[in-house]
Amino acid sequence: MAKTTNHDKELSTEEKIKAAARIVFAKKGYAATRTRDIAEAAGINLALLNYYFRSKQKLFDGIMLEKLQEFFGKIAPIFIDTSTTLEAKIEIFVAHYTDMLIKNPELPLFVLSEIRTHPQHFAQITNVNQLFNSSSFVTQLKEKRSDIHPLHFLMSMLGMTVFPFIAMPMLKSVASLNDETYINMMEERKKHIPVWMNAILEKKQNT
């Protein structure tokens, strides 16, 4: 049996703290969360938490950076790929994000709260401005439908993909759906959303 080193123990404790913090921040939000809440959720004492993370802000910033990179990190490879068509990019985008959100349904609310609170900080750490404006996705979209602002199209695609996860508790209640049925519906949307977005692309421009 391999021996557990001090380094392994440190990593284990740090990850335990971060795992607990993700849950507590997602449930309570940044303002209402106390470091004591995170320590209790992690099963450690407050002094140990402070040893690894000197402040609540430092811990939150680290987790938020991970979440933002997780949420938006998949966009770059899809959007800048010059070898795929616009239609293929839409299919890949919707499939990747739906799969990710099925595994992490709390992710959108966690990320969106940070975007609303610190939009400039978000733009800086994700480099989303440069990605959006210089991507193959935007170039192809302008060539296909010059009458549609690329941001309109992206907002529609994100809304169709992300909103069902943000509103999941309400929508499940409205339709009296259990978890399995709702997730199956999200899987179905991986096929439906590209069809709907492509219908926008194919609609004839007004002359």
Secondary structure as GFF3:
##gff-version 3
##sequence-region A 1 207
A	DSSP	alpha_helix	6	32	.	.	.	ID=ss1
A	DSSP	alpha_helix	35	42	.	.	.	ID=ss2
A	DSSP	alpha_helix	46	52	.	.	.	ID=ss3
A	DSSP	alpha_helix	56	72	.	.	.	ID=ss4
A	DSSP	alpha_helix	75	80	.	.	.	ID=ss5
A	DSSP	alpha_helix	86	103	.	.	.	ID=ss6
A	DSSP	alpha_helix	107	117	.	.	.	ID=ss7
A	DSSP	alpha_helix	119	126	.	.	.	ID=ss8
A	DSSP	alpha_helix	128	133	.	.	.	ID=ss9
A	DSSP	alpha_helix	136	144	.	.	.	ID=ss10
A	DSSP	alpha_helix	150	166	.	.	.	ID=ss11
A	DSSP	alpha_helix	168	175	.	.	.	ID=ss12
A	DSSP	alpha_helix	179	202	.	.	.	ID=ss13
###
